């Protein structure tokens, strides 16, 4: 999957430690997906399993990513390199929107 070396190269240029860590975690997920795709010939079984590899902590909010995650997983299973990159970009955009939404929600403070 050519996406992996592209993300690895991006880590070397990344100034944000937070973004670099996210990239390392994504690369680990992509490697797990590659192995899973090789072991799972049936696409629907792969999509189910691939959706449960920790896209969100404990996969508690992974269902919120379904609209972008499923096309990405299907492209990975089909080994469609162009489709993988396009679907990855959509998935990454959605994940960052969700993450930023979580981080921007004010947390109530006791006594405040």
WOKAHU-V162669 format. One record per residue. RES is the residue in one letter. SS is DSSP state (alpha for helix, beta for strand, coil for the rest). D_LAST is the distance of its C-alpha to the last C-alpha in whole Angstrom. Layout:
res	ss	d_last
RES	SS	D_LAST
RES	SS	D_LAST
This chain:
res	ss	d_last
X	coil	50
X	alpha	50
X	alpha	46
X	alpha	46
X	alpha	47
X	alpha	46
X	alpha	42
X	alpha	44
X	alpha	45
X	alpha	42
X	alpha	40
X	alpha	42
X	alpha	41
X	coil	37
X	coil	35
X	coil	32
X	alpha	32
X	alpha	29
X	alpha	32
X	alpha	35
X	alpha	33
X	alpha	33
X	alpha	36
X	alpha	38
X	alpha	36
X	alpha	38
X	alpha	41
X	alpha	41
X	alpha	40
X	alpha	43
X	alpha	45
X	alpha	44
X	alpha	45
X	alpha	48
X	alpha	50
X	alpha	48
X	alpha	50
X	alpha	53
X	alpha	53
X	coil	52
X	coil	55
X	coil	54
X	alpha	51
X	alpha	49
X	alpha	49
X	alpha	48
X	alpha	45
X	alpha	44
X	alpha	44
X	alpha	42
X	coil	39
X	coil	38
X	coil	38
X	coil	35
X	coil	34
X	coil	30
X	alpha	29
X	alpha	31
X	alpha	32
X	coil	29
X	coil	29
X	alpha	32
X	alpha	33
X	alpha	31
X	alpha	34
X	alpha	37
X	alpha	38
X	alpha	38
X	alpha	39
X	alpha	42
X	alpha	44
X	alpha	43
X	alpha	44
X	alpha	48
X	alpha	48
X	alpha	48
X	alpha	50
X	alpha	53
X	coil	53
X	coil	52
X	alpha	51
X	alpha	51
X	alpha	49
X	alpha	47
X	alpha	46
X	alpha	45
X	alpha	43
X	alpha	41
X	alpha	40
X	alpha	39
X	alpha	37
X	alpha	35
X	alpha	34
X	alpha	32
X	alpha	31
X	alpha	29
X	alpha	28
X	alpha	26
X	alpha	25
X	alpha	24
X	alpha	22
X	alpha	20
X	alpha	19
X	alpha	18
X	coil	16
X	coil	12
X	coil	11
X	coil	7
X	coil	5
X	coil	5
X	coil	4
X	coil	0
